[in-house]
């Protein structure tokens, strides 16, 4: 373990926190407190068309009602453009990126031509169409090579809950976007740069983001940035079994009963039932329960 634990919660202001995002917030807060570390908040608003003005303050208010107070001012991604540009320039100077002129439809057609059938929710494996040049197409996005020294990048990593993980990035994802066709910064690049800037040692988030981890580790290695530990926690799912999210109409959790909302989140995290009459007392007991499960005697 590093000398100073730093964790973070990184919501996107596309809507208020719902029960699913509260689970991620609580897990990251508990892990930081159980490690006697710091807990930071980062507002991930780089996807400006999807963000809603004022929602960042609503989210911070929801966290405060639940007693989840950050140890410092939140970082705001929309103010971080120069840092992302510096990282992209470094990748370009190392010859690790190239311009891409492919549309989503072109990628799907190339996959079909290669006999690859895309399944819903599965990654569209980029076939490397523009790796050797644009062939007359205008540049749209910028991609980073999913190789190291010409060798396929295979990322092995350990998740504190999911255990040993392995992904052949070249075959299962392909060269991926770091600067989007619409001019916005890609999530993968921004999150890596920001985790390093904030000194994050541990990332605790929903298990739907586990598949992003190999891409982020790959970028960390290419940029010479430290690799945090990872813990991906269970998701809240709707009646149809799908992840509860803003995209499928998830409603904000009931902030008028923060203790009940926290207790419901704790059940998803498989923590024991904790009876308490105050949020602060409940959080203290929940931190002890989390420490017994994820810190005391836990392996990394």
N, C-alpha and C positions, 0 to 999 in steps of 0.2 A: 504493500500500500504506500502511496505517496505520503509525504509528511503532512500535507494539507489537502483534505478532501474538498473538491469543489464540484457540486452538481448543478443541474439547471433544468428548468421547465421552459419549453419554447412553443407557445401557442401561436396560431395564426389568427389574426383578427377578422375572420370571415363570419363570425357569429359568436354569441356568448358561450361560455363553457357549458357543456352538457354532461350527463353522468359519465360518459366514456372518457372525456378529457379530464374530468375531475379525478378519475382513477389514476391517470398518468401523473397529474399534478401531485396527488397525495403520495404516490409511490416514490417520486423523486424527492419530495420534501422529507419523507420519513427516512429514506436512505441517507440523505445528507445529515439529518439530525442524529441518526443512530451511529454515524461515523464521527460525530462531533465536528462536522465540517460546515462549509458555507453552501447556501442555496441561492442560485441566481435565476432571474427571469429574463428571457429574450423574446421580444415581439417579432415574429417572423412574418413581415409584411412586404417581402420582395415581390410577391405576386399581386401587384397593385390592383388589377382589374377585379380580383375576387375579394379584396379587403373592403371593409365597411368603416367609414369614418366614425370615430368615437368608441368603437368596440374594444379597442385596447384598454381604455379606461374602465369599461364595464368588466372586462376580464380581471383586471387588477383589483377591482372592487369585490368581485366574487371570491377571489383568493383571500382577500383581507377578511371577509365575513367568515371564512372557514379557518382563520388563524394561520394561513399559509403566507407568511410575510417574507419577501426576499431580503437578502443581506446586501443591499445596494440598489442603485438605480437600474431599471431595466435597460438592456441594450436593445436598440431598434434597428432592424436590418436595412430599412430604407435609407438610413443615414450612413451605410457602410460601403457604398459603391466603390470608392477609391481602394479599399482593402481588397475587394474582389477583383478589381482590375489589376492590382499588383500581383495577385496570385495567378491570374490568367496569363499575364505577361511573362511570369516566370516559367509557367508550363510551356508557353510558346517559344521562349528562348531556348528551352531544352529540346525542342523539336517533338514535343509530346502531344500536340494538338493539330487539328486541321479543320478547314472550313467544310461545311456540309450543305448541300443544296437539296437534300431529300425532304419531301413532304411525308406525312404519316401514310398517305395512300401509296406513295412510291415504295416505302419500306415494306408495307404489307404485300404489295405485288412482288417485290423481290423475294420475300419469304415464301410466297406461294410458288414462285418459280424454282425455289430451292427445295420445294416439297415440305416446307415447314407450315403446319397448321397452327395459327394463333388461337389459344383458348382464352376465354374471358378471364380477366384479372392476371393473366400470365404476362411476363415481360416480353416485349417485342425485341427480339434479338437483332441488333443492327448488323446487316450483312457486310458492312465495310465498303459500300458502294462508292463513296467519295474519298476513300483513303488514298487513292493514287491520283486524285484530281477531280475537278468538278465537271469536266467534259462538257463545257458550255453552259452548265446550269449556274444561275446566280447563287452566291453564298447566302445561306439562311442562318444556320446555327454554327456553333463551334463544338467539336467533339474532342475528347481526350482518348488516347490509345488505351485499350484494355490489355496492354502487353507491357513487359519490362525487358528492355534490351532485345526486343524482337521475340521474346518468349511469352507464351500465354500467361497472363497473370492469374495465379491460383491463390485465393485468399483463405487462409485457415485462421479461425479466431474462436475464442471461447466466450460463450454467453453464461452469465452467472446463474441463469434459470434454465435455458435451453440446452446448455452443455456445448460440446465441441461442434463447430460449424465449418463447412467447407464450400467454397463456390469457385468454379472455373469462370472467371469474369468474362474472358474472351468468348467462351462458348455459350454461356447462359445469359449474358447481357449484351456483350459486344461493346464497341467504342461508344461511350455515352456522352450526352450533352452537358456542357458546363456553361455555355452562354446560349440562350434560347433564340429562336428565330424572331420572336417579337421584341428582342432587345433586352429582355429581362435576364437576370442572373439565375442560373439553375440552382435548385435547392441543394444538390449534392455539394457543389463548390462552396456556397454560402455557409452551410452548416459546419463544414470542416474548418473554414477560415475563422468563423466566430467561436467555435469551441476552443480553438487554439488561443485566440485573443483573450478569451475569458478565463483561460487556464483550467478548463474543465477536465477533471480527472475521471469522472464517472458519468455515463449517460444512462439514465433510467427512463424508458419510454414504452409505448405499446408494442406488442409483438408484430403488428402489421408493418412496422418499420424495420424489422430485422433484416429483410431482404435488401434494404438500403445500405446496411453496414459494410458489406464487402467493397462497394464503390467508395464509401467514405474512407475506409482503411487504405484503399489503393491511392486515393488522392493524398492522404496523410503521408504515405510513404514517398510519393513523387515530390511532394513539397517539403519533405523533411520535418513534418510536424509530429508532435507526440500523439500516441494512440491511447484514447481513454479505455477504461473497462466498460463493458456493456451489460445491461440487465433489461431484458424485454419482458414486460408483464402482461397478464391476460387482458383480453378485450371485453368490453360490454357489447353484447350482441342483441339485435332485435329479434322479434318473433320469427323472422324468416331465416335466422341464423347468420345474417350478414352483420358486419361490424356496424355498431351504432355511430353515425357520423352526421355532420351538418348536411352532407350531400343527400342523405336519405331522410332528411326531415327531423333529426334529433332536436329535441327541445332543451332549453336551458334547465339545469337542475334547479330545484326549489331552494332558492337562497333564503327564504323565510324560515327554513328549518335546516340550518347548516349542519347541526349535529347528526340529524337523520341522514343527510346527504353523505356525510363522511362515513357513517356506519355502513351505508349501502355500498360505497366505494370499497371499504375494507373487506366486505364479503367477497367481492370480485378478486381481491388480492389474497384471498384465503387466509385472512387474519382471524384470530379468535374473536368471539363476541365480547365487546367491552361496554359495560354499563357505566354511564357517567351522566352528570347533570350539567356539565359545561364543556365547551369546545376545547379549552386549554387543558383541562384535566384528561379529556379523552385523547388528545394528541400526545400528551405525555405517556399515557399508558400504551397507546398504539406504537409509539417510538420504541418502547421497551420490547413490545411483542415483535416488532420488525427486527430489532437487533438480535433477538434470540434466534430468529429464523435465517436472516441474511448476513449477519455480521459475526456473531459469536461462534467461533469454530468453523465458519464457512471457508470453503476453498475458492481460490481465484482461477 
